[in-house]
Amino acid sequence: MRILLVSEDIPYPSMGGLAKHVLTLAKALVKAGHSVDLLGGDQHPIEVAGEEGQFGGRFFGELHGHLAGWKESKIGMYLPSKRPWIARKMAQCVMKHVADYDIIHYHGHFPNIAKYIPLHINFVQTRHDQGSDCLKHTRFRNGEICNQLNPADCAGCIAKQPNALQRTISASAVSRYREDVAEAFQRHKTIFVSEKLRQNFARIAGAGEWGFVVHNFVDLEMINAALQANPTSSKADKHKLKLFVAGKLYHPKGIGMLLQKMVPIMSEHFYLSIAGDGPDKVALRQQFESDQVTFLGWCDYQTVLNYAASSDVIIVPSILEEAFGATTLEGLLLGKPTFALDRGATPELHMYQNFQGQLHLHPDIESLVAELVYFKPQLQSLPISDGRGGVNSTLQHLLEIYRNPIAATIS
C-alpha cells in the first residue's frame, strides 16, 4: 500500500511518545513492504530527530498553524473559531497529497481534522490522548482527574476565576469543538489506543460505534536490545533494589508525589533512578537528589529502555488517567514487576503480563509506596516471546482497518 502518515508532533530534537509511535509504525510498514511517507510540521527539519527520524520514506515538513496560541491564555477564554481554523488549514495541507496514497493515517491533537476531509478519501486517525473532548488533552485539573462534563466548567482551565463572558465564550468553544469531533468520527475511521479512551469520549458524545480500539505498541527489537545489553542475574541482589521511573517531571505524572511519600521511609538498599525532563526538574533535584535518588535528565528511547532493563522494579506513578501507558507496557515486556495506579487505561494492560501479579495496581500513591517499601522481587521471568505488545502483532489489524472502506467499528 501507499501510506501517508501525518503528525504535527514530528519533528523535534526530543520527541514524545506519540511521535515515537508514528515512527515505529512507519519503520514497521516499510519493513513489511509498504511505501510510507510522513507529513509533519514545519517547525524543524527532519534532521533534528537524528536516527529516530530515519524511517525509510520521504518527509514533508508542511503543517503549520498548530502552534499558534491565539492569545487564549491572555484573554482567559477558549475561542470558538481557533480549533476549526487550525484543523481546516491542516486538512488543506493533507489534501495536497491525497492523490498519491491509498490511505492517510493521522496521529495528532486536532481530531476535528476529519470533518474537513472529503468522504471519498480513505482517512483514519488514531487518538492518543483525552483531546477528543478536553481542550487541555489531559482531563486533569487542580491536581486531580477532571470528571466535569459541562462545557461551561472548562472555562476554569483557561481562567482562574472566569467571569460570565469568559464562561459563555469558552462554553461555546468547547461545545462547538465536541460537536465537530463527533461529526469527524462519524465521517471517517477512528482508532482509540484504549477502551478507556473510547469510553471517556462516549460520556460526552453518547453511546455509539465511535471507532476501533487498537492498543499502543512498542518496538520489540529495541526491547530485546535492552535485554541483551543488560542481562539479568538468576537471582535478585539482596543488597540492592534498583527502582526506575521514566516520565515528564510535572505534577500529573506523579513523580514528585512519589518522592515525597517514599524518600522519607526508603530503605538504605533502595536506589531510584529517574529519567525525564520537565518544569519540576530543578525543584525536585534540589529537594530529593542523593546517593539513593539519581536524576538522569532527558534520555533517548533506547537509553531509557536500557535503564529499565537493568532495574529490578518499574514504577509508573501517573496520577492522571493515562490514555494507554507505554511505560507500563515496556516494564511488562521487559519482564519487570511494574507498579502503577489503578486508573485510566492502565488496568487494560493486564493482558501483557507474563507472570501472575506482575502488574501491581494501587488506588493511590500512598498504597503503592506501602507495598513497595516491603517488596522483594522473585526470580526474573523471561520477557514475553509471542510478540504481544509489539508493532508487528498489531500491523495486520491496522492494515485491515486501512482497507475497510466503512467508518464503523470492527470488533
C-alpha angles and dihedrals in degrees: 000000000000105000131186115197115199129198134149088202090076130114117029132134090245112026130198132231096280093054091047089051092054094047092046089052092047093053092047092050091049091048089051090057102263127132109242132183129174129223109199143157126300092226094100140003114261090248091077088072091063117199091346089067094055100094102149102261144072123290123214113194099197111117112110141161094051092105095055113117097195087212091276092145092050095052093037100233142090112247118227095217100047103081096038089052093050093045092049092050091049091048090052089054091050091049091061088068106035097097090067098054143063094211138017114208116191125198113180151091103282106074090170088073089092090065089068097046113094116249095243092062116097097234132161132172132197119219111216101169145027091273094109087088107359117078090206089053092224110072086221122128138165091001098308144069112291117226096170112129101179110103091218090062089061088072087079090067094061099035127033094219107011117202124220094273093048091049092049096048094043092048089052091050094049093046092050092047093051092047091050092049092049089051090047092053091049092051099048141022116278130195123199117199091220141020088237090061092052092047092051091054091048089058087067102032100036131241115321147115094287099166149290128312114221115165121233118259143203136219104265091196089064091046090052092046089055091050092049091049091049109036111190123230120244090244131044116247105254091200099053133037110194114206124189134197127179123186149099112299101238135104102269091059090060097222094125091049091048091054093047092053100037109036096065091055100031115132118239092247092059117103118184124195120191123197118194149072134233147125094296095052099101095045094046093048092050092050104038114018111118143131087291100040118057126184109207097184122215113344131185116253098260091050090052090052091048091054091047092050091052093051130088098218134024118212123198105182099174110153094191122077105273111220088218115330111231092184090058091049091050091052091051094046090050088057094245128141102254125204119200142145122272096242142096116010095328095101088059088067093073086096089070096057114119094195133028113272096013091129110062109198123191134182093230145000092264094060092042091055092043091060095038097057090061097035119127113187117224126219111315115262120224113259119256110283103182096080098253111154093019125118094242092058089056099042097084092052091051092049090052089053091047091054096043108096094199124086092217127114121272110208 
